[in-house]
Amino acid sequence: MKKAFIIVCAFFLTQTVFSQNITTANSYFKSISEFYGTIKDYEVDFEIKMDKTETSGTLSYKAPGLIRMNYTNPEEQVIVFNGDTLTIYLPGPSAVLQQQVQSSGQASGSALSTPQGLTLLSRYYKVAYENGINAEPLDDNSDEMVVKFILERKSASEAFKYIKIAVNPETKLIRHMEAVTPKGESFIFDFYGYKLNTGITDQRFIYDAPSSANNYNNFLFSE
């Protein structure tokens, strides 16, 4: 009887110690968000796949929320957010679209890999490990190791039904994301070659469009 009692006590002791060492998905994801919050600026190459459309280029970010995307495919396309105004230059029709932007509770695709975007995700999405805390290959054909999360929306008002995020466990930087809308539309983001805290200036986020381009202001609400 005494031996059985000791075994039971040992079992509960090991369970308690084990549970204290477990890192929950929420706390792990919070640590990633906090790390992004310490980054002053970064530059990273990106590829985006939307159904059969593929685009690529370089994304520049500066705290607290300046973003610029210079595209190589389609060549010369630019998206800039200077904190107040979203500007999109489309080289095909030679058009400049501008929109005054107010902060919102929804996390948009272009801002998911910023501290603000990650904070919004943890607030409006339920965070879980996709397969567990241990690092695993990015995909079947890769030996790159990542930790995979899956985020499911808490309410139907969010733009994406769920989002999958793969993070490099050593750098805590996002390597891959897949955001799926309620209609099943998929947006896949891949990020390569981060350069952190290189001293990007505010001038990077000032864009002078070609003088010959047609301008469309507040295009999101135009009839």
Summary of the structure (lengths in Angstrom):
residues: 223
radius of gyration: 21.3
end to end distance: 81.3
largest distance: 90.1
contacts: 597
relative contact order: 0.18
helix: 24%
strand: 41%
